[in-house]
Amino acid sequence: MKAKLKIFYRLSTVLMMCGLMLFIYTGCGGGEDAEESAVSDFGYISTGLNPPNGAAYDDVFFKEYGTNPFIDTEDDHFSTFGMDVDTASYSVMRRYLRDGHLPPTEAVRVEEFVNAFDYNYVPPSQDAFAVHIEGAPSRFGEGKRLQLLRIGIQGRVIPDENRKDATLTFVIDVSGSMAMENRLGLVKRALTLLVEQLRPGDEVAIVVYGTRARTVLPHTGIEGREAILEAIHSLTPDGSTNAEEGLRLGYKHALRNARVGNINRVILCSDGVANVGETGPDAILKTIRSHVEEGITLTTVGLGMGNYNDVLMEQLANKGNGSYAYVDTFSEAKRIFVENLTGTLQVIAKDAKVQVDFNPEVVSRFRLLGYENRRLDHEDFRDDADGGEIGSGHSVTALYEVKLHEGATGQLATVFIRSEDPDTHRVSETNEEIFTTELNGTFETVSPEFQLAATVAEFAEILRESFWAQEGSLEAVQQSIEGIAPQIPNEQVDELSHLISQAIRFKARESE
């Protein structure tokens, strides 16, 4: 019976999508005006169908990576992880809440919530990174005498006028599922805006894939702006989803047209649900790994919900030496494709890794919040193990809950950062010592940015039902953000307050 329901749901979706696309492209007059009219205030349109069995969405794939435990420094005083600037998990949560659902616990990655916000770190003037340390008693931590330590790592900012020329290869999913919620329409609108940001020396190619992959536009300079726009506007959804073939063809173009000294990047736009050819990240990346090693980096941009594969998109970016973002609104698409153009594209550090060495004489135990998917063996810190790729102006924030020995003072820990220069391939390592004197006496006396990071992390911990947040309260999180908002007046903090309020309502509804 369940199988029949699922078949009926999918068939209904296909039939409804046929009517929807006819409406978009004929009933509304067609073209960009039609796409804009079909997109809701949130940047997508509702299908009007509910998936079976009361699920929030049908065919959505996430992976559970566990939760970091507290570690006694007598057993192990190192913490090692690859840097991560992904923010997709936060946008996925926002999409769920706006649709009236709590996100699945496995969809919540704490570090991606935290790194979705700007903490106003001062960038370095010469080095690749500047380290910013701040700490205070943990407002939300389990037990007593816990300190929350924030390690902020700010990347060097490359002015836009100094940005390298970009050779970009867009690999765009045009399978039938990209008609849902006007996903493809959102990509087309974002790419149209992106074209306006390109400059002489930049080149764009477009590869699409449904059942098979094909080239829509070979690499074309901005002097061919009309041809680029025409190629973008011509895209229509159709067929199955052969992501492997699409990426293979995209990398073929990227490698053939790569320029020494340029930004050479493949950008995948998809809902991630591959169903033809290889369908998993390991198998797909295996076919193009040599291209990745030759410096062709991969950014993945996810769209849609219901028939969405977070696992594939996140792992492709991870293994493809790039970053992963999720687009739930047109504003987010604009931020990713336009406002973050330089930071998204120009890499300032490859295989960036962090290792924190806690002083066992001062620190009794510690816990890293998030980065479960980025954990590295300690011995991998100084070898060729894959870390993270950091773009111009990107920042990375790591939060630790730390318990000190009673009355202990002095050096608390040392932070080591190791990365490779993408141009010279020279590996460098820097370190920063942390002392107990850098810990504030109360949570209320630290910077509002520190309080924001702590509150965002607790929000994520509660949503993911972390063992360490069993006593956590969304109402306490709401109270904290209401106190912070006047000190950091921006739309993103206001939006966060609204999202927390929604989560409180949905939690209450679940408990009824």
N, C-alpha and C positions, 0 to 999 in steps of 0.2 A: 504493500500500500504506500509506504514512504517513497519507494522508487517511482511509483506512478505519479505521486504528487510532485516529485522533483522534476520528472519529465514534463508534466503539465505546466509547471511554473516556468521552466526554461522555454518551452514552446510558446507560452503566452508572452514571455518577455520578447522573444524574437519577433512574433507577429506584431506586438505593440510597438517595437522599435522600428519596424518597417513603416508603420503609420506615422510614427514620430518623425523619422527622417524625411518622409514625404511632406509632412507639415513644415518642417524647418526649411527645406530647400525649395518648396513650391508654395505652400499656403502662406508663408511669411514673406514671400518675394525673393527668397534665396540670398546668397552672398553673406557678407559680414553683418549687415543689418539684421538679417534673419537670425544669425547666431547670437547676436547680442540680445535680441528680444527673447530668445529661448532660454537664456541663462538667468537664473534667479539672482537675488541679492547676494547669495553666498557663492555664486559662480558656477552653479550646477542646477539641473532641473530634476525634479522627482519623477520616477517612472510610474508612480501611482499603484505599484504592485507591492505586496508584502511577501517575503520569503516564507516557506513552510516551517512548521514546528515552532513558531513564535521567535525564530532567530532574528537578530538585528539585521543581518545581511546573509545572503547566500554565497557560498564558495569564497570565504575569506580565510587567508592563511597567515598565521603568525607562529613564532617559535618561542618557547619558554627557555630562557637561559639561566634560571635560578636567581638567587639573591646572595650577595656577598655576606659571609659571616663575620663576626668579630674574631680577630686573630690575636692570641697572646704573643707578645714580643719575645717571650722566652722560647717559643716554638719557631717563630719566624718574624723578623723585624723588617722585611722588605715588602713593598707593594709595587707591582710592575704592570703597566698597561700601555696599549697603543693609544695615541691621541685620537680623539673623535670629534668632528665638528658637525656630524649629522644632526638634523632637527626634525626628521620625518615623524617620529613618534608623537611629538607634541601636536603637529598638525593633524595626525590621525585621530588623536584624542578629541581635538576640537571638532572634527567632522562628526564623530560619534555623538558628542554632547549636543551639537546643533541639530542632529537628527532625532534627538530624544532618547538616546541610549547611553549607558555607561560603557566605556571601552573594555574589551576583554583584558584581563590582567596581563596576559602575555604580550599584548600590544604596547605596554608601557615600559619604556626604557628611561630610567631616571636621568642619565646624563644628557639625553636628547631633550628632555624637558628643560633642564638647567641651561644647556647651551643654546636654547632658543631665544635667550634674553641677552641684552647688551648691558654689561656692568661697568662701562666707562673706564676700562683699563687704559693706562697711558702706554702707547706703543714705544718700542725701542727706537733709538735714533740710528743705530748702526747694526747691532746684532739681529739675529733672526727672531729672538724672543725676549720679552721682558716678563719677569715673574713678580706677581703681586700676592702678598701673604696677608691674611687677616683671620682672626679667630675670636671666639667668645663662647661662654657657656651655651650648650645646646638647648634651645627652647623646646624642641620636639623629641629629643633623644630619650631612649629607654634608660631607666635607672638614674642614679645621681652622679654628680661630679664628671659628667661627660662634657667635653669641649667639642665644638664644631670648628674644624679647620678648613678654610677655603684657600685653595691654591689656584690663582688665576694666571694663565699664560697667554700673553698677548703677542700676536704675530706682527712682524714689520708691515707697514703700510706702503704700498707702491702707488704713487700718484698715477691717475688715469693716463696722463700724458706720457708717462714712462712705461706704460703697459706694453708688453710684447705684442706683435701682430698675432692674430688668432686664426688658426686653421681649424674650423669647427665642422664636425660631421654629425648631423642629427639623424638618429635612427628612430623612426616614429612608428609606433604600433597603429595600424589602420584596420585591425581586425574588427569583426562585427561588434564585439563588446565595447569598443571605443565609441560607439554610437550612444551607449547608455549615458545619461546625465550630460550629454553633449561634451564628453571628455575630449574628443578630437577638436571640437570647436574651441575649447579652452586653450588647447595647445596652439591652434592656429592664431588666435588672438594674441597670445604671449609672444609667439615668434614674430608676428607682424611688428610688435613693439620693439623687439630685440633688433630687428633690421635697422631701426632708426638710431640705434646706439653704435652700430658698426662704423668703422672708419676706413680710409684707404689703407690697404695692406692686409685687411681681414678677408677671409674667404669662408663661404658656407656651402656645404653639400647636404642634400636631403636623400636619405634612403628610407623606404617604407617597407613594411612587411605585414602580410595577412597570412594566407595560406603559403605564399611564396614571397621572396624579397625582390625588390626592384629599385633601380635608381630613378628618382624623380628629377634630381638636379645635381650635376657634377659640381665640383668645387668652383665657385663663382665669386669674383671680387665684388665689392660694394658698387663698383661702376655698373654692374649688372643688376642693380636694385629691382628694376621692374620684373626681370626674369625670376628673381628670388621670390618676390611677392606673388607672382603668378603661380609659381610652384607650390607655395604655401596654401594659397586659396583653392588650389585644385584638389587637395586631399579629401578623400571621402572614405568612410568605413566599409569594409567588406572582407569576408572570408574568415579562416581560422587564424591561429596565432603561432607563427613559426619564428620565435624570438632568436633562436640559434642562427638561422639563416640570415635574419636581418642584421644581427651583430657581426656575423662573419663578413657580409658584404660591406657593412659600414666600416669595419676595421680595414678591409682591403682598400677602400677609398682613402681612409685616413693615412694608411702607411704609404700609399702611392704618392700622396700629395703633402706628406709631412715636410716641414721646413726646419732646418737647423736654426735654433734660436727663437723659433715660434712657439706659441701655445698650441699643442697638437692634442685635441680632445674629441672624444666621442660622447655624445649626449643622448641617452636613451630616454624616450618618453613613452610610458606604457602603464597599463594596469597590472602588468607583471604575470598574467596568467597564460603561460605558454602551454600549448596543447598539441603542437606538431613538432617533430624532431626532438632534440634533447630539451628537457623541461626543467632541469635543476641547475643551480648556480655552478656547482663543481664541474658538471659535464659541459656546460656552455663555456665556462671560462677556460676549460682545458683546450678547447679548439682555438682559442685566440690568445693563450697565455704568452706566446712569443711576442705578440704585438704589444702586450702590456709591458713586457720587459724592455721593449724598444722605446718606451717613453710615451706611448699613446694612452693617455689616462681616460677613465670612464666616469662620467657623472650620470646618475639615474634619477629620473623625476617620475614619481608615481602619481597616478590620477585615479579617481573613482573609488567607490566602495560597494561591496557586493560584486563578486567576481574580481577580487583583488588579492595579489600575492606579495605581501610585505617581505616574506622570507627571501624570495628571489631578488627583489629590488635592492634590499639592504646588503645581501651577500655579494651581489654583482659589483656594487660600488666598493665594498670592502676589499674584495679580491682584485678589482680593476683599478686600484690606486686612485680612487676618487671619493666623491661624497654622494649622499642620498638625501633627497628632499621629497616631501609629499605636498601636492597642490590640492587644497580643498576649496580655495576661493580664487577669484580672479586677482584679488589684491596680493595673495601669496604668489601666484604665477608672475605677477609684475615684479614682486620683490626678488624672486629667484632669477628671472630671465633678464631683468633690466637693472634694478637698483644694485644687485650684488654681482653684476657682470664681472668686474675686475677681480673681486675676491673669490668668486666661484671658479674663475678660469686660471688665473696666474698662481702657480704653486710657488711658495717660498721655501718649503721644507718637505722632503720625502722621508718616509719611514720614521716619522717622529714618534718617540717613545718617552715615557715618564717612568722613573723609578724613585720611590720615596723610601729612604732608610730611616726608620724610627729608632730613637735612642732607647734601648731597653731599661736604662737606669732612670729615665724620666717617664716614659710611656709604658703603661701596663698592657693596654690592648688598643686595637684600632679596627675600624671598618670603613671601607671605601663604598660610597653611595653610587651605585651604578657601575658602568663599564664592565659588566659581567661578560659581554660578548667581545671585549677587547683585552681580556686578561692574557698576560704573557708569562711564560716561565722566567724566573729571575735570570737564568743564564742566557736567555734570549735577548736581554737588554743590549748586550754589546756584540751581537752577531747580526746576521742579515735577515732576521725575522721581520716580517711585515709589520710596520707601525701604521701611522696615519699620515695622510697628506694634508698639509695646511696651506690655505690660500692667503693672499695678501689681505691683511687686516683682520683675519680670523682670530678668534680667541677661544680658549679651551678652559673650562672651569671644572676642577675636581674638588669634591667635598669629602672630608673624613670626619667620622665621629671618633674621638680619641679620649681614652681615660688615662689620667696621669696618676703616678704613684703619689700617695699622700705627702704633701709638702715638697714635692720634687720641683726643682727649678733648673734653668740652664738650657742647653741645646736640646730641642725637642726632636728635630729631624733634619735631614738634608734632602733636598729635591734635586734630582739629576734629570736633565733633558738631553736627549741624543737624537740627532737627525742628520740627513744628508742634503747637501746643497743640490738642487735640481740641475744647475748649470755646470758646476765644477765637479760634482759627485764627491766632493770632499765631505767626510763625516766629521762632525764637531760635537762636543759634549760640554755642557755648562752645568753649574750647580749653584744652589742657593741654600744657605743654612737658615733654619727656623728656630727661634728661641721662645721660651715661655713668656718673655716680656712682650711679645707681639700678640698675646691673648688679652682681649678686653675683659673688664670685670663683669660686665652684664651684657646681655643680648641687646638691650635697648640703646647702648652707647656705641655700637658699631655702626658702620655706614649703612644707609638704606639699601644700597646695592647688595651688601652681604645679607641683610635681612630678607631681601627679595629672593636671592639664591636659596637660602635655607627654607623659605616658605614654598617655593616652587618644588624643591626636592621632597618636602613632606607631602605635598599634594600628590606627587607621583607615587610616593611610597604607599600612601593610602589607597590610591586607585589600583595599584598592582597587588594590594593585599599582602604587603611585605610582613614577614614575621616580626620585624622590628618596629612596625607601626600598628600593632594590634590594638594598642590603647590610643592610637591617633584619632583625631577628631577633625572632620572637615570644617566644622564650625570654628574651631580654633585657627585653622588655616585661613578661613574667611576673615576672622577678626584681625589676624596678622596682616593680611594684604590690605585691609581697609586702613590700617595705621601707616602702611608704607606708601600707599597710592598718592597722598598729598605731597610726599617728598620726591616722588619720581613721576611727575605728571606726563604720561604719554599714553597713547591709545592701546598699546600692548598690555600695559598693567591694568588699565580699565577693563579690557577684554578678559584678562585673567580673572578678575574679580567676578565678572559675569559668568564665566565658565565654572568657577567654584560654586557659585549659587545654583547653577543648573545641576551640578553633580550632587549637591546636598539634596535637592528635590528628588532626583532619580534614586539616590540611596534610600531616602525615606519611602519612596514608592515600592522599592524592592522588599523592604522590611514589613510592609503592610500585609 
